[in-house]
Amino acid sequence: MTVKRRNHGRNKHGRGHVNRVRCASTAKAIPKDKAIKRFIVRNIVDASALRDIRDASAFENYALPKLYIKMYYSVEAAVHQRIVRVRSVEDRRNREPPVRVRPAGK
């Protein structure tokens, strides 16, 4: 029988069972190894409020804490929200991670 993916869409190699996590978009229970995972780091407040807080702050050069969130998405939710894209048969064979675009100042 033909196989679409080398790992059958999982990252489970050798484990019999994997715990389930909830999709951030649909709350569907999906295996943790099959979920599309994204780690989001952002400021607690948006940029417009950040300046107001800095002006009203009593401390000089106070760094506001960041918000660290690990998001899990089901395959269909990630494709629908364009977090991941559908790739052609030839491109699916490419196992290299995508090129990361980083800001120039950091």
Accessible surface in RSA format (square Angstrom, percent):
REM  Atomic radii and reference values for relative SASA: ProtOr
REM  Chains: A
REM  Algorithm: Lee & Richards
REM  Probe-radius: 1.40
REM  Slices: 20
REM RES _ NUM      All-atoms   Total-Side   Main-Chain    Non-polar    All polar
REM                ABS   REL    ABS   REL    ABS   REL    ABS   REL    ABS   REL
RES MET A   1   232.11 120.2 151.15 100.0  80.96 192.8 130.02 110.5 102.09 135.3
RES THR A   2   132.41  94.2 113.14 114.7  19.26  45.9  88.79 119.3  43.62  65.9
RES VAL A   3    82.77  54.5  57.43  52.0  25.33  61.0  60.90  52.9  21.87  59.3
RES LYS A   4   122.41  59.7 106.49  65.3  15.92  37.9  62.95  56.7  59.46  63.3
RES ARG A   5   103.78  43.6  99.63  50.8   4.15   9.9  26.57  36.3  77.21  46.8
RES ARG A   6   184.69  77.5 152.13  77.5  32.56  77.5  62.75  85.8 121.93  73.9
RES ASN A   7    52.10  35.9  42.95  41.5   9.15  22.0   7.32  17.6  44.79  43.3
RES HIS A   8   129.99  71.0 108.79  75.6  21.20  54.2  74.05  76.3  55.94  65.1
RES GLY A   9    26.12  32.2   0.00   N/A  26.12  32.2  18.56  50.9   7.56  16.9
RES ARG A  10    64.95  27.3  62.72  32.0   2.23   5.3  19.21  26.3  45.74  27.7
RES ASN A  11    92.94  64.1  88.28  85.3   4.66  11.2  13.60  32.7  79.34  76.7
RES LYS A  12    57.78  28.2  56.54  34.7   1.25   3.0  25.67  23.1  32.11  34.2
RES HIS A  13   136.07  74.4 108.04  75.1  28.03  71.7  82.41  84.9  53.66  62.4
RES GLY A  14    90.75 111.9   0.00   N/A  90.75 111.9  45.22 124.1  45.54 102.0
RES ARG A  15   136.85  57.5 129.48  66.0   7.36  17.5  51.53  70.4  85.32  51.7
RES GLY A  16    74.34  91.7   0.00   N/A  74.34  91.7  40.48 111.1  33.86  75.8
RES HIS A  17   144.04  78.7 121.43  84.4  22.61  57.8  84.91  87.5  59.13  68.8
RES VAL A  18    23.42  15.4  14.28  12.9   9.14  22.0  18.75  16.3   4.68  12.7
RES ASN A  19   112.60  77.6 106.77 103.2   5.83  14.0  22.94  55.2  89.66  86.7
RES ARG A  20   147.07  61.8 118.00  60.2  29.07  69.2  37.39  51.1 109.68  66.5
RES VAL A  21    28.71  18.9  22.02  19.9   6.70  16.1  28.71  24.9   0.00   0.0
RES ARG A  22   160.84  67.5 148.05  75.5  12.79  30.4  54.78  74.9 106.05  64.3
RES CYS A  23     4.66   3.5   0.00   0.0   4.66  10.9   0.00   0.0   4.66   5.0
RES ALA A  24    53.79  49.5  11.55  17.8  42.24  96.1  22.84  32.2  30.95  82.0
RES SER A  25    53.35  45.1  14.99  20.0  38.35  88.4   9.28  19.8  44.07  61.7
RES THR A  26    78.06  55.5  48.59  49.3  29.48  70.2  56.35  75.7  21.71  32.8
RES ALA A  27    60.14  55.3  55.14  85.1   5.00  11.4  55.27  77.8   4.87  12.9
RES LYS A  28   100.33  48.9  92.44  56.7   7.88  18.8  67.93  61.1  32.39  34.5
RES ALA A  29    38.22  35.1  27.40  42.3  10.82  24.6  27.40  38.6  10.82  28.7
RES ILE A  30    13.79   7.8  13.79  10.3   0.00   0.0  13.79   9.9   0.00   0.0
RES PRO A  31    16.45  12.0  16.45  15.0   0.00   0.0  16.45  13.6   0.00   0.0
RES LYS A  32    90.97  44.4  90.80  55.7   0.17   0.4  36.98  33.3  53.99  57.5
RES ASP A  33    21.18  14.8   7.80   7.8  13.38  31.6  13.29  31.3   7.88   7.9
RES LYS A  34    85.83  41.9  77.26  47.4   8.57  20.4  25.98  23.4  59.84  63.7
RES ALA A  35     6.84   6.3   0.00   0.0   6.84  15.6   0.51   0.7   6.33  16.8
RES ILE A  36    28.83  16.4  25.34  18.9   3.49   8.4  28.83  20.8   0.00   0.0
RES LYS A  37    74.13  36.2  59.86  36.7  14.27  34.0  52.99  47.7  21.14  22.5
RES ARG A  38    98.39  41.3  95.82  48.8   2.57   6.1  40.52  55.4  57.87  35.1
RES PHE A  39   128.08  64.1  96.66  59.9  31.42  81.8  96.66  58.6  31.42  89.9
RES ILE A  40    54.05  30.8  50.94  37.9   3.11   7.5  54.05  38.9   0.00   0.0
RES VAL A  41    71.84  47.3  42.86  38.8  28.98  69.8  42.86  37.2  28.98  78.6
RES ARG A  42   127.48  53.5 121.53  61.9   5.95  14.2  50.34  68.8  77.13  46.7
RES ASN A  43    61.21  42.2  50.99  49.3  10.21  24.6   4.90  11.8  56.30  54.4
RES ILE A  44    93.64  53.3  68.51  51.0  25.13  60.6  68.54  49.4  25.10  68.1
RES VAL A  45    36.92  24.3  30.39  27.5   6.53  15.7  35.24  30.6   1.68   4.6
RES ASP A  46    91.79  64.3  76.79  76.4  15.01  35.5  48.09 113.2  43.70  43.6
RES ALA A  47    86.24  79.3  68.24 105.3  18.00  40.9  70.33  99.0  15.91  42.1
RES SER A  48    83.67  70.7  63.28  84.5  20.39  47.0  60.21 128.2  23.46  32.9
RES ALA A  49    35.07  32.2  33.08  51.0   1.99   4.5  35.07  49.4   0.00   0.0
RES LEU A  50    28.67  16.0  28.67  20.5   0.00   0.0  28.67  20.1   0.00   0.0
RES ARG A  51   171.09  71.8 168.58  85.9   2.50   6.0  61.60  84.2 109.49  66.4
RES ASP A  52    86.41  60.5  80.17  79.8   6.24  14.7  29.56  69.6  56.85  56.7
RES ILE A  53    68.36  38.9  64.17  47.8   4.19  10.1  67.40  48.5   0.96   2.6
RES ARG A  54   146.63  61.6 128.67  65.6  17.97  42.8  50.10  68.5  96.53  58.5
RES ASP A  55   112.39  78.7  78.19  77.8  34.20  80.9  33.48  78.8  78.91  78.7
RES ALA A  56    90.61  83.3  52.75  81.4  37.86  86.1  63.92  90.0  26.69  70.7
RES SER A  57    41.14  34.8  13.15  17.6  27.98  64.5  18.17  38.7  22.97  32.2
RES ALA A  58    99.88  91.8  57.49  88.7  42.39  96.4  68.38  96.3  31.50  83.5
RES PHE A  59   150.44  75.3 139.34  86.3  11.10  28.9 142.29  86.3   8.15  23.3
RES GLU A  60   158.82  91.2 135.95 102.9  22.87  54.4  58.59 113.3 100.23  81.8
RES ASN A  61   153.33 105.7 112.43 108.7  40.90  98.5  40.26  96.9 113.07 109.3
RES TYR A  62   115.12  53.7 101.15  57.5  13.98  36.4  71.98  54.1  43.14  53.2
RES ALA A  63    84.25  77.5  64.03  98.8  20.22  46.0  69.93  98.5  14.32  37.9
RES LEU A  64    45.74  25.5  30.65  21.9  15.09  37.9  30.65  21.5  15.09  40.6
RES PRO A  65    71.59  52.2  60.78  55.4  10.81  39.3  71.59  59.1   0.00   0.0
RES LYS A  66    94.82  46.3  79.60  48.8  15.23  36.3  52.18  47.0  42.65  45.4
RES LEU A  67    65.38  36.4  64.67  46.3   0.71   1.8  65.38  45.9   0.00   0.0
RES TYR A  68   137.61  64.2 110.15  62.7  27.46  71.4  76.76  57.7  60.85  75.0
RES ILE A  69    53.86  30.7  50.15  37.4   3.72   9.0  53.86  38.8   0.00   0.0
RES LYS A  70   102.22  49.9  81.11  49.8  21.10  50.2  39.52  35.6  62.70  66.8
RES MET A  71    46.71  24.2  45.29  30.0   1.41   3.4  37.90  32.2   8.81  11.7
RES TYR A  72    38.56  18.0  36.96  21.0   1.60   4.2  26.12  19.6  12.44  15.3
RES TYR A  73    21.36  10.0  21.36  12.2   0.00   0.0   4.11   3.1  17.24  21.3
RES SER A  74     1.36   1.2   0.86   1.1   0.51   1.2   1.25   2.7   0.11   0.2
RES VAL A  75    61.95  40.8  60.37  54.7   1.58   3.8  60.37  52.5   1.58   4.3
RES GLU A  76    92.11  52.9  82.61  62.5   9.50  22.6  61.51 119.0  30.60  25.0
RES ALA A  77     6.78   6.2   0.60   0.9   6.18  14.1   6.78   9.6   0.00   0.0
RES ALA A  78     0.00   0.0   0.00   0.0   0.00   0.0   0.00   0.0   0.00   0.0
RES VAL A  79    58.09  38.2  50.88  46.1   7.21  17.4  50.88  44.2   7.21  19.5
RES HIS A  80   150.08  82.0 129.96  90.3  20.13  51.5  85.52  88.1  64.56  75.1
RES GLN A  81    82.37  46.1  55.13  40.3  27.24  64.9  30.74  65.4  51.63  39.2
RES ARG A  82   168.78  70.9 150.97  77.0  17.81  42.4  28.32  38.7 140.46  85.1
RES ILE A  83    51.51  29.3  26.45  19.7  25.06  60.4  32.28  23.2  19.23  52.2
RES VAL A  84    40.53  26.7  34.71  31.4   5.82  14.0  39.87  34.6   0.66   1.8
RES ARG A  85   169.42  71.1 150.00  76.5  19.43  46.3  62.81  85.8 106.61  64.6
RES VAL A  86   120.33  79.2  89.26  80.8  31.07  74.9  94.82  82.4  25.51  69.2
RES ARG A  87   109.90  46.1 101.26  51.6   8.64  20.6  41.16  56.2  68.75  41.7
RES SER A  88    57.67  48.7  41.86  55.9  15.81  36.4  47.08 100.3  10.58  14.8
RES VAL A  89    81.88  53.9  80.69  73.1   1.19   2.9  80.70  70.1   1.18   3.2
RES GLU A  90   134.18  77.0 120.92  91.5  13.26  31.6  66.81 129.2  67.37  55.0
RES ASP A  91    75.95  53.2  75.13  74.8   0.82   1.9   8.66  20.4  67.29  67.1
RES ARG A  92    54.67  23.0  40.08  20.4  14.59  34.7  10.21  14.0  44.45  26.9
RES ARG A  93   144.63  60.7 125.29  63.9  19.35  46.1  66.60  91.0  78.04  47.3
RES ASN A  94    77.81  53.7  67.50  65.2  10.31  24.8  23.16  55.7  54.65  52.8
RES ARG A  95   157.16  66.0 122.34  62.4  34.82  82.9  52.64  71.9 104.52  63.3
RES GLU A  96   131.67  75.6 120.66  91.3  11.01  26.2  44.52  86.1  87.15  71.2
RES PRO A  97   106.78  77.8  89.38  81.5  17.40  63.3  95.21  78.6  11.57  71.9
RES PRO A  98   118.60  86.4 100.60  91.7  18.01  65.5 112.58  92.9   6.03  37.5
RES VAL A  99   140.29  92.3 115.54 104.6  24.75  59.6 121.53 105.6  18.75  50.9
RES ARG A 100   181.30  76.1 155.27  79.1  26.03  62.0  67.63  92.4 113.67  68.9
RES VAL A 101   144.48  95.1 112.11 101.5  32.37  78.0 115.89 100.7  28.59  77.5
RES ARG A 102   167.27  70.2 144.55  73.7  22.72  54.1  55.28  75.6 111.99  67.9
RES PRO A 103    93.48  68.1  76.30  69.6  17.18  62.5  88.37  73.0   5.11  31.8
RES ALA A 104   113.00 103.9  69.14 106.7  43.86  99.8  79.77 112.3  33.23  88.0
RES GLY A 105    80.68  99.5   0.00   N/A  80.68  99.5  41.89 115.0  38.79  86.9
RES LYS A 106   206.77 100.9 139.64  85.7  67.13 159.8 119.43 107.5  87.34  93.0
END  Absolute sums over single chains surface
CHAIN  1 A     9598.2       7683.3       1914.8       5248.9       4349.2
END  Absolute sums over all chains
TOTAL          9598.2       7683.3       1914.8       5248.9       4349.2
